[in-house]
Amino acid sequence: MCTICALTIEFAVEHPQTLAVAVATRQAIDAGVLPESASENLDMARSRHHATVLLTTMQQRLEQVLSTAGLLALPDFFVLMIESRTWGYFHPTLSGFDTLASPSAPRFEPDADGVRDPIVVISQAAAGQLTQGRLPFAEASGLGVAVVDAPDAPAARIRSAFAAAYPVGQFSHFVCTEVA
């Protein structure tokens, strides 16, 4: 079982950006930018399964697109799928994201040292379009259906990685990777 699959549990915390992303998602659906989410009609167990599939697809795409150096430049970060409250945890290693990581609950507020966890808050409707190459990450961010909540430097690295994986144009499911 991968780290993402193991994190289909609730941390009993609600991210402060969840409502903003939900509202932006509804507006994007109403405007015809996003299709009605298939996960809206699913029970919680199926919705979480759908979220897990999306998180795994994102994980694989990031691993395919980023060089080893690019992957290792990423901070550890969480991804929250808002509809099902499914969390994924991304811990980069030399061989891809760690499938055995066991993180603590994400920290939204800085601790005494000013440290908090980077978190990508995204709707499953947006993630579905993103993973199919129909919605570039930059557009998802601009619409507010994907939010990177992190200090400036880690946020920039995460945005850059997702923008490389889900670019504005020429998206391909076939990726040429760097040969080391």
C-alpha positions in Angstrom: 0.0 0.0 0.0 1.4 3.4 -0.9 1.6 6.4 1.4 -1.3 8.1 -0.4 -3.5 5.0 -0.1 -2.7 4.8 3.6 -3.7 8.4 4.1 -7.3 8.0 3.2 -8.1 8.8 6.8 -9.2 12.0 8.4 -6.7 13.9 10.4 -9.7 15.5 12.3 -8.5 18.8 11.0 -10.0 21.1 8.4 -7.8 23.3 6.3 -8.6 27.0 6.4 -8.6 27.2 2.5 -11.1 24.3 2.1 -14.2 26.6 1.9 -12.5 29.0 -0.6 -11.5 26.1 -2.9 -15.1 24.7 -2.6 -16.6 28.0 -3.6 -14.2 28.5 -6.5 -14.9 25.0 -7.7 -18.7 25.6 -7.6 -18.1 28.9 -9.6 -15.9 27.1 -12.1 -18.6 24.4 -12.6 -21.3 26.9 -13.0 -19.2 28.8 -15.5 -18.6 25.6 -17.5 -14.9 25.6 -16.8 -15.1 22.4 -14.9 -17.5 19.6 -15.4 -19.9 18.5 -12.7 -17.8 16.4 -10.4 -18.5 12.7 -10.7 -17.4 12.3 -7.0 -20.4 14.5 -5.9 -22.7 11.6 -6.5 -20.5 9.0 -4.8 -20.8 7.7 -1.2 -17.8 8.7 1.0 -16.0 5.3 0.5 -16.1 5.6 -3.3 -15.3 9.3 -3.2 -12.2 8.5 -1.1 -11.2 5.8 -3.5 -11.6 8.2 -6.4 -9.4 10.7 -4.5 -6.8 8.1 -3.9 -6.7 7.3 -7.6 -6.2 11.0 -8.4 -3.5 11.4 -5.8 -1.7 8.3 -7.1 -1.9 9.7 -10.7 -0.5 13.0 -9.5 2.3 11.2 -7.7 3.2 9.2 -10.7 3.1 12.2 -13.1 5.4 14.2 -10.9 7.8 11.3 -10.7 7.8 10.9 -14.5 8.2 14.6 -15.3 10.7 15.8 -12.7 14.4 14.9 -12.8 15.8 13.3 -9.6 17.3 16.7 -8.7 13.9 18.4 -9.3 12.1 15.8 -7.2 14.6 16.1 -4.4 14.3 19.9 -4.5 10.7 19.6 -3.4 9.8 19.9 0.3 7.7 17.3 1.9 4.1 18.4 1.3 0.5 17.3 1.8 -2.3 17.3 -0.7 -5.9 17.6 0.4 -8.8 16.5 -1.8 -11.6 18.7 -0.4 -14.7 16.7 -1.4 -13.7 13.5 0.5 -11.2 15.1 2.9 -8.6 12.7 1.6 -5.0 13.5 2.4 -1.9 12.5 0.5 1.6 12.9 1.7 4.5 13.5 -0.7 8.0 12.8 0.6 10.6 12.9 -2.2 13.4 10.4 -2.3 16.0 9.4 -4.9 13.6 6.7 -6.2 10.4 8.8 -6.2 8.0 9.6 -3.5 8.3 7.5 -0.3 5.6 4.9 -0.2 6.3 4.0 3.4 6.2 7.5 5.0 4.1 7.9 8.1 3.5 11.6 8.7 2.0 13.3 11.7 -1.1 15.4 11.1 -0.4 18.4 8.9 0.5 21.7 10.7 -1.4 24.6 9.3 -0.1 27.2 11.8 3.6 27.9 12.3 5.2 26.3 15.4 7.5 28.2 17.8 10.2 28.0 15.1 7.9 29.3 12.4 7.7 25.9 10.7 4.5 24.7 9.1 3.7 22.1 6.5 3.2 23.0 2.8 -0.2 21.9 1.7 -1.9 21.8 -1.7 -5.7 22.1 -1.3 -7.5 21.0 -4.4 -11.0 19.9 -5.5 -11.4 16.4 -6.9 -13.2 18.1 -9.9 -10.1 20.1 -10.6 -7.8 17.2 -10.0 -9.7 15.1 -12.4 -9.3 17.6 -15.2 -5.7 18.3 -14.2 -4.7 14.6 -14.4 -6.4 14.2 -17.8 -4.5 17.2 -19.2 -7.6 19.3 -19.6 -6.7 21.9 -17.0 -3.2 23.3 -16.6 -2.0 23.8 -13.0 -1.5 27.5 -13.5 -5.1 27.9 -14.6 -6.3 25.8 -11.7 -4.4 28.1 -9.3 -5.7 31.2 -11.1 -9.3 29.9 -10.7 -8.7 29.1 -7.0 -9.6 25.5 -7.4 -6.0 24.5 -6.4 -4.2 26.5 -3.7 -0.7 26.0 -2.6 -0.6 27.0 1.1 3.1 27.3 2.1 5.8 29.8 2.8 7.1 31.5 -0.3 10.1 29.3 -1.2 8.5 25.9 -0.8 5.3 27.2 -2.5 7.3 28.3 -5.5 9.0 24.9 -5.8 5.7 23.0 -5.5 4.0 25.3 -8.0 6.9 24.9 -10.4 6.7 21.1 -10.1 3.0 20.9 -10.7 3.3 23.4 -13.6 5.9 21.2 -15.2 3.7 18.1 -14.7 0.6 19.9 -15.9 1.7 22.6 -18.3 -0.4 25.2 -20.2 0.2 23.5 -23.5 1.5 20.3 -25.1 0.4 18.0 -22.3 1.3 14.4 -23.0 0.7 11.2 -21.1 4.0 10.0 -22.5 6.9 11.6 -20.8 10.5 11.6 -21.7 12.5 11.4 -18.5 16.0 12.5 -17.8 18.6 9.8 -18.0 21.1 10.0 -15.2 
